[in-house]
């Protein structure tokens, strides 16, 4: 009887794929939803204080020398550099501008990218790594981790000399912005020399979709709205003022989640002269 019900089979297959994703520790996605508010209503949300505390614990381990860096509260004990970010840093540092090298890291937590690349960053002295984050992260970051090279702000406009930034980093963040194209328009208007997009989920065909992302419990229990982008939507919003230097498959790679075929990708873009 059940085998003759296509809706039951579809639902059973979805449950099976979700279970596999959970076992493997992957994000999985439900939806799509017609708008951001609907996706929020279908999300459990996440405990900012809990995630903040987990991030503080992880970052303190890094500062104590017990780990090299953390990402999404997970500790890493071997030095691993992102070759694509290193290339972006090299390109940005070659721009003939006044020092220091000015980097804006939008959604950069407690400076995960900064700590991961501390050694190669010393080649670009002096530099300023400026993280834009939620207020609770900014307050704690300024209190515990801010120094001459790493600073925390709530808004882009608070960054000293933000309008002359050589590199603007968007790593695993665009998908969590309700109006990502509006943010990209703002960045284009500021006009950094290079934009570095990383760990961003794209669907293999069709238009951008609003979904709910479910985070593996091994990281922290949460679900929240997330875009799955059409690459054309992102690139067309940048192509008038920026040239594509390179594109690459990002760390999170390819995955199948329910009906969604997802490829995490990254890009380096250079401002047209």
C-alpha beads as a LAMMPS data file, in Angstrom:
LAMMPS data file: protein, C-alpha beads

273 atoms
272 bonds

1 atom types
1 bond types

-500.0 500.0 xlo xhi
-500.0 500.0 ylo yhi
-500.0 500.0 zlo zhi

Masses

1 110.0

Atoms # bond

1 1 1 0.000 0.000 0.000
2 1 1 2.693 2.485 0.970
3 1 1 4.806 1.682 -2.076
4 1 1 1.997 3.031 -4.297
5 1 1 2.131 6.438 -2.583
6 1 1 4.726 8.631 -4.326
7 1 1 4.524 11.284 -1.572
8 1 1 5.352 8.647 1.037
9 1 1 8.312 7.401 -1.012
10 1 1 9.601 10.948 -1.500
11 1 1 9.293 11.662 2.207
12 1 1 10.976 8.376 3.111
13 1 1 13.867 9.139 0.765
14 1 1 14.243 12.611 2.283
15 1 1 14.311 11.181 5.820
16 1 1 16.952 8.677 4.727
17 1 1 19.140 11.381 3.167
18 1 1 18.784 13.554 6.279
19 1 1 19.825 10.626 8.478
20 1 1 22.894 9.977 6.302
21 1 1 23.845 13.663 6.454
22 1 1 23.558 13.635 10.239
23 1 1 25.694 10.513 10.553
24 1 1 28.369 11.999 8.304
25 1 1 28.281 15.310 10.163
26 1 1 27.128 17.316 7.126
27 1 1 24.720 20.220 6.993
28 1 1 21.389 19.345 5.440
29 1 1 18.718 21.595 3.984
30 1 1 14.931 21.649 3.932
31 1 1 12.644 23.726 1.761
32 1 1 12.609 25.668 -0.430
33 1 1 10.523 28.448 1.137
34 1 1 8.848 31.383 -0.530
35 1 1 10.502 34.038 1.621
36 1 1 12.958 34.603 4.474
37 1 1 10.257 35.046 7.134
38 1 1 8.712 31.698 6.290
39 1 1 12.132 30.052 6.564
40 1 1 12.655 31.711 9.970
41 1 1 9.330 30.291 11.131
42 1 1 10.479 26.823 10.073
43 1 1 13.808 27.213 11.908
44 1 1 14.532 26.404 15.510
45 1 1 16.915 29.331 15.610
46 1 1 20.143 29.164 17.549
47 1 1 21.351 30.247 20.926
48 1 1 23.715 33.156 20.346
49 1 1 25.017 32.987 23.910
50 1 1 25.732 29.265 23.652
51 1 1 27.568 29.626 20.347
52 1 1 29.441 32.645 21.697
53 1 1 30.579 30.707 24.752
54 1 1 31.648 27.728 22.634
55 1 1 33.608 30.054 20.361
56 1 1 35.300 31.715 23.358
57 1 1 36.326 28.332 24.773
58 1 1 37.760 27.295 21.389
59 1 1 39.544 30.602 20.810
60 1 1 41.093 30.505 24.276
61 1 1 42.545 27.099 23.419
62 1 1 44.165 28.708 20.374
63 1 1 45.629 31.574 22.396
64 1 1 46.905 29.114 25.004
65 1 1 48.847 27.326 22.272
66 1 1 46.809 24.131 22.531
67 1 1 45.481 24.449 18.954
68 1 1 46.552 26.315 15.817
69 1 1 43.137 27.787 14.985
70 1 1 39.407 27.201 15.275
71 1 1 36.616 27.275 12.731
72 1 1 32.921 27.100 13.652
73 1 1 34.088 26.292 17.237
74 1 1 36.009 23.222 15.986
75 1 1 39.699 23.125 16.901
76 1 1 42.478 22.377 14.412
77 1 1 45.905 21.217 15.532
78 1 1 47.894 21.347 12.296
79 1 1 48.838 24.411 10.338
80 1 1 46.679 24.518 7.223
81 1 1 46.508 27.574 5.001
82 1 1 43.872 28.348 2.412
83 1 1 45.845 28.665 -0.840
84 1 1 43.099 30.747 -2.436
85 1 1 43.095 33.258 0.413
86 1 1 46.897 33.389 0.260
87 1 1 46.634 34.281 -3.426
88 1 1 44.068 36.977 -2.663
89 1 1 46.372 38.425 0.008
90 1 1 49.273 38.436 -2.448
91 1 1 47.214 40.215 -5.091
92 1 1 45.851 42.749 -2.604
93 1 1 49.282 43.530 -1.182
94 1 1 50.601 44.279 -4.669
95 1 1 48.197 47.189 -5.106
96 1 1 50.078 50.491 -4.964
97 1 1 48.418 52.079 -1.965
98 1 1 49.495 53.448 1.355
99 1 1 50.211 50.869 4.015
100 1 1 48.894 49.128 6.016
101 1 1 47.275 46.358 4.034
102 1 1 43.629 46.882 4.992
103 1 1 41.462 43.725 5.154
104 1 1 37.753 43.583 5.998
105 1 1 36.459 40.170 7.090
106 1 1 32.647 40.245 7.116
107 1 1 31.229 37.662 9.527
108 1 1 34.689 36.576 10.666
109 1 1 33.729 35.473 14.218
110 1 1 36.756 35.990 16.498
111 1 1 39.159 36.232 13.581
112 1 1 39.334 32.569 12.580
113 1 1 40.927 33.455 9.253
114 1 1 43.418 35.756 10.945
115 1 1 44.607 33.105 13.403
116 1 1 44.682 30.381 10.752
117 1 1 47.014 32.511 8.623
118 1 1 49.069 34.255 11.301
119 1 1 52.412 33.099 9.912
120 1 1 51.943 34.062 6.236
121 1 1 50.322 37.340 7.297
122 1 1 53.655 38.413 8.779
123 1 1 54.867 38.792 5.182
124 1 1 52.452 41.679 4.763
125 1 1 53.420 43.852 7.723
126 1 1 51.984 46.263 8.545
127 1 1 48.403 45.092 8.048
128 1 1 45.001 45.548 9.649
129 1 1 42.500 42.644 9.834
130 1 1 39.054 44.076 10.605
131 1 1 36.209 41.730 11.547
132 1 1 32.571 42.791 11.107
133 1 1 30.304 40.802 13.408
134 1 1 27.221 40.762 15.636
135 1 1 27.400 42.967 18.705
136 1 1 27.899 40.118 21.201
137 1 1 30.904 38.875 19.230
138 1 1 32.287 42.382 18.801
139 1 1 32.015 43.162 22.526
140 1 1 33.729 39.920 23.511
141 1 1 36.291 40.187 20.718
142 1 1 37.279 43.710 21.738
143 1 1 37.521 42.597 25.360
144 1 1 39.569 39.420 24.846
145 1 1 41.236 39.245 21.442
146 1 1 41.675 42.693 19.906
147 1 1 45.227 43.832 19.260
148 1 1 47.164 46.109 16.942
149 1 1 46.484 43.874 13.928
150 1 1 43.056 42.379 14.736
151 1 1 40.060 44.614 15.402
152 1 1 36.287 44.095 15.742
153 1 1 33.412 46.283 14.540
154 1 1 29.635 46.075 14.165
155 1 1 29.506 48.060 10.933
156 1 1 31.751 48.437 7.905
157 1 1 31.745 52.220 8.228
158 1 1 33.393 51.993 11.654
159 1 1 36.554 50.513 10.154
160 1 1 39.322 53.079 9.849
161 1 1 39.925 53.870 6.165
162 1 1 37.295 51.279 5.129
163 1 1 36.894 53.032 1.791
164 1 1 40.499 52.162 0.873
165 1 1 40.312 48.472 1.818
166 1 1 42.385 46.336 -0.510
167 1 1 40.634 43.047 0.328
168 1 1 37.062 42.264 1.377
169 1 1 36.472 38.716 2.652
170 1 1 33.088 36.964 2.569
171 1 1 33.665 33.432 3.851
172 1 1 30.622 31.284 4.670
173 1 1 28.470 34.334 5.312
174 1 1 26.561 35.501 2.209
175 1 1 24.084 32.626 2.500
176 1 1 22.972 33.806 5.961
177 1 1 22.176 37.377 4.908
178 1 1 18.504 38.051 4.211
179 1 1 19.368 40.455 1.370
180 1 1 22.765 39.259 0.100
181 1 1 22.618 41.144 -3.188
182 1 1 22.028 44.387 -1.289
183 1 1 25.154 43.686 0.752
184 1 1 27.125 43.028 -2.446
185 1 1 25.873 46.329 -3.893
186 1 1 27.153 48.107 -0.771
187 1 1 30.558 46.409 -1.054
188 1 1 30.787 47.321 -4.743
189 1 1 29.994 50.941 -3.847
190 1 1 32.852 50.932 -1.296
191 1 1 35.112 49.558 -4.015
192 1 1 37.744 47.316 -2.413
193 1 1 40.482 46.297 -4.831
194 1 1 39.677 42.606 -4.389
195 1 1 36.677 40.616 -3.135
196 1 1 37.254 37.110 -1.811
197 1 1 34.155 34.877 -1.603
198 1 1 34.563 31.437 -0.048
199 1 1 32.548 28.484 1.334
200 1 1 29.345 29.613 -0.366
201 1 1 26.685 27.077 -1.447
202 1 1 25.483 27.053 -5.042
203 1 1 22.879 24.842 -6.669
204 1 1 23.772 23.252 -9.957
205 1 1 20.751 24.603 -11.830
206 1 1 17.824 26.968 -11.434
207 1 1 17.375 30.197 -9.507
208 1 1 18.570 31.017 -5.988
209 1 1 16.467 29.381 -3.273
210 1 1 15.694 30.120 0.365
211 1 1 16.037 27.029 2.562
212 1 1 16.557 26.076 6.200
213 1 1 20.012 24.765 7.039
214 1 1 20.236 22.180 9.807
215 1 1 23.613 22.134 11.546
216 1 1 25.047 18.776 12.682
217 1 1 24.624 18.306 16.429
218 1 1 28.342 17.538 16.653
219 1 1 28.969 21.257 16.005
220 1 1 25.934 22.760 17.771
221 1 1 22.223 22.152 17.515
222 1 1 20.680 24.807 15.330
223 1 1 18.683 25.476 12.208
224 1 1 18.321 28.792 10.426
225 1 1 17.512 30.310 7.025
226 1 1 20.116 29.908 4.319
227 1 1 20.327 30.766 0.652
228 1 1 21.357 28.232 -1.946
229 1 1 22.553 30.505 -4.726
230 1 1 22.484 30.495 -8.452
231 1 1 26.017 31.400 -9.491
232 1 1 24.602 33.719 -12.132
233 1 1 22.752 35.769 -9.475
234 1 1 25.970 36.434 -7.560
235 1 1 28.259 37.026 -10.506
236 1 1 25.842 39.291 -12.380
237 1 1 25.650 41.573 -9.334
238 1 1 29.438 42.012 -9.455
239 1 1 30.382 41.758 -13.123
240 1 1 29.850 45.420 -14.023
241 1 1 32.604 46.573 -11.668
242 1 1 34.666 43.429 -10.979
243 1 1 36.562 40.901 -13.069
244 1 1 36.716 37.244 -12.117
245 1 1 40.335 36.337 -11.348
246 1 1 39.716 32.734 -10.304
247 1 1 37.023 30.352 -9.130
248 1 1 37.505 27.202 -7.075
249 1 1 35.731 24.420 -5.231
250 1 1 35.558 25.425 -1.575
251 1 1 36.360 23.432 1.528
252 1 1 32.821 22.112 2.091
253 1 1 32.791 20.578 -1.389
254 1 1 29.802 18.953 -3.060
255 1 1 26.856 17.385 -1.311
256 1 1 23.369 16.078 -1.971
257 1 1 20.723 17.176 0.502
258 1 1 17.212 16.018 -0.278
259 1 1 16.364 17.437 -3.715
260 1 1 19.299 19.868 -3.655
261 1 1 22.580 19.271 -5.465
262 1 1 24.959 21.711 -3.789
263 1 1 28.466 22.775 -4.693
264 1 1 30.364 25.037 -2.289
265 1 1 32.466 27.433 -4.315
266 1 1 34.708 30.438 -3.973
267 1 1 35.895 33.337 -6.139
268 1 1 38.573 35.998 -6.284
269 1 1 37.391 39.159 -8.021
270 1 1 39.411 42.262 -8.949
271 1 1 37.983 45.746 -9.291
272 1 1 38.015 47.042 -12.849
273 1 1 40.322 49.985 -13.347

Bonds

1 1 1 2
2 1 2 3
3 1 3 4
4 1 4 5
5 1 5 6
6 1 6 7
7 1 7 8
8 1 8 9
9 1 9 10
10 1 10 11
11 1 11 12
12 1 12 13
13 1 13 14
14 1 14 15
15 1 15 16
16 1 16 17
17 1 17 18
18 1 18 19
19 1 19 20
20 1 20 21
21 1 21 22
22 1 22 23
23 1 23 24
24 1 24 25
25 1 25 26
26 1 26 27
27 1 27 28
28 1 28 29
29 1 29 30
30 1 30 31
31 1 31 32
32 1 32 33
33 1 33 34
34 1 34 35
35 1 35 36
36 1 36 37
37 1 37 38
38 1 38 39
39 1 39 40
40 1 40 41
41 1 41 42
42 1 42 43
43 1 43 44
44 1 44 45
45 1 45 46
46 1 46 47
47 1 47 48
48 1 48 49
49 1 49 50
50 1 50 51
51 1 51 52
52 1 52 53
53 1 53 54
54 1 54 55
55 1 55 56
56 1 56 57
57 1 57 58
58 1 58 59
59 1 59 60
60 1 60 61
61 1 61 62
62 1 62 63
63 1 63 64
64 1 64 65
65 1 65 66
66 1 66 67
67 1 67 68
68 1 68 69
69 1 69 70
70 1 70 71
71 1 71 72
72 1 72 73
73 1 73 74
74 1 74 75
75 1 75 76
76 1 76 77
77 1 77 78
78 1 78 79
79 1 79 80
80 1 80 81
81 1 81 82
82 1 82 83
83 1 83 84
84 1 84 85
85 1 85 86
86 1 86 87
87 1 87 88
88 1 88 89
89 1 89 90
90 1 90 91
91 1 91 92
92 1 92 93
93 1 93 94
94 1 94 95
95 1 95 96
96 1 96 97
97 1 97 98
98 1 98 99
99 1 99 100
100 1 100 101
101 1 101 102
102 1 102 103
103 1 103 104
104 1 104 105
105 1 105 106
106 1 106 107
107 1 107 108
108 1 108 109
109 1 109 110
110 1 110 111
111 1 111 112
112 1 112 113
113 1 113 114
114 1 114 115
115 1 115 116
116 1 116 117
117 1 117 118
118 1 118 119
119 1 119 120
120 1 120 121
121 1 121 122
122 1 122 123
123 1 123 124
124 1 124 125
125 1 125 126
126 1 126 127
127 1 127 128
128 1 128 129
129 1 129 130
130 1 130 131
131 1 131 132
132 1 132 133
133 1 133 134
134 1 134 135
135 1 135 136
136 1 136 137
137 1 137 138
138 1 138 139
139 1 139 140
140 1 140 141
141 1 141 142
142 1 142 143
143 1 143 144
144 1 144 145
145 1 145 146
146 1 146 147
147 1 147 148
148 1 148 149
149 1 149 150
150 1 150 151
151 1 151 152
152 1 152 153
153 1 153 154
154 1 154 155
155 1 155 156
156 1 156 157
157 1 157 158
158 1 158 159
159 1 159 160
160 1 160 161
161 1 161 162
162 1 162 163
163 1 163 164
164 1 164 165
165 1 165 166
166 1 166 167
167 1 167 168
168 1 168 169
169 1 169 170
170 1 170 171
171 1 171 172
172 1 172 173
173 1 173 174
174 1 174 175
175 1 175 176
176 1 176 177
177 1 177 178
178 1 178 179
179 1 179 180
180 1 180 181
181 1 181 182
182 1 182 183
183 1 183 184
184 1 184 185
185 1 185 186
186 1 186 187
187 1 187 188
188 1 188 189
189 1 189 190
190 1 190 191
191 1 191 192
192 1 192 193
193 1 193 194
194 1 194 195
195 1 195 196
196 1 196 197
197 1 197 198
198 1 198 199
199 1 199 200
200 1 200 201
201 1 201 202
202 1 202 203
203 1 203 204
204 1 204 205
205 1 205 206
206 1 206 207
207 1 207 208
208 1 208 209
209 1 209 210
210 1 210 211
211 1 211 212
212 1 212 213
213 1 213 214
214 1 214 215
215 1 215 216
216 1 216 217
217 1 217 218
218 1 218 219
219 1 219 220
220 1 220 221
221 1 221 222
222 1 222 223
223 1 223 224
224 1 224 225
225 1 225 226
226 1 226 227
227 1 227 228
228 1 228 229
229 1 229 230
230 1 230 231
231 1 231 232
232 1 232 233
233 1 233 234
234 1 234 235
235 1 235 236
236 1 236 237
237 1 237 238
238 1 238 239
239 1 239 240
240 1 240 241
241 1 241 242
242 1 242 243
243 1 243 244
244 1 244 245
245 1 245 246
246 1 246 247
247 1 247 248
248 1 248 249
249 1 249 250
250 1 250 251
251 1 251 252
252 1 252 253
253 1 253 254
254 1 254 255
255 1 255 256
256 1 256 257
257 1 257 258
258 1 258 259
259 1 259 260
260 1 260 261
261 1 261 262
262 1 262 263
263 1 263 264
264 1 264 265
265 1 265 266
266 1 266 267
267 1 267 268
268 1 268 269
269 1 269 270
270 1 270 271
271 1 271 272
272 1 272 273
